[in-house]
């Protein structure tokens, strides 16, 4: 319980929620931590809230981007390159948690690699429901590649040693599903434990990146292309993955997009390109490198 925890706080335009996040970090019952504050060129008043922490003794790095990186996972990568701790917490700036979060999570990691706190969806300042992470679903684990194992990174405390799997930092090249790729790279062989003794609050909104409905065709196209890129990488990395599993994955995420696109959008050139990509992925030589 004397281990240093590295806390990465990546922020972009979350001023409305940022003070709750900051309070839930700096007031933890467990105090042996460093905080790496990263702001991705916010255009709201985030800096007014962050600047008072610039010289806080707990803050090891305070980095404000001059230009937006275009991806939260670029910020993850930057923070992970700076850590000094034995354990890592990526604390997203619009979430918050109980003040015993670190203390309770560390107790769980005596016998595991990744501690997953009980997660409550929080919508418009009201608790909604508990989030069920697929990693703990026996049914979903039968075909685990189809599911993102953890639905909110803020609920995790994990061992720094797991980063050995991300030597290529492949996840940081993604803009939408980088978390899924990060978990595949880092946690594929890790031991998970569920922790009901502390709460993580996952703030959701209609504009959340995790919401797939009501997006435009350009977004859907990018979303599907990222999934194709990921599953090709996963197939090349995991020799145990079958061609059938690969094709099920491609079909699953093509159908997710197809079911959300209007008839008019399906007559566009962009959608036609997406459809041809889908057919191409199903017919590729799957022994080739991604």
Secondary structure, DSSP 8 states (H G I E B T S, - for coil): ----EEEEEEESS-HHHHHHHHHHHHT-S---EEEEEEE---SSSHHHHHGGGTT-TTEEEEEE-SS--S-HHHHHHHHHTT--SSEEEE--TT-EE-TTHHHHHHHHTTS-SEEEEEEEEEETTEEEEE---GGG-TTGGGGGGGS-S-S-GGGEEEEGGGGGGGTT-GGGG-SSSHHHHHHHHHHTT--EEEEEEEEEEEEE-TT-TT--TT--HHHHHHHHHHHHHHHHHHHHH-TT--HHHHHHHHHHHHHHHHTTS-TTGGGSHHHHHHHHHHHHHHHS-TTS--
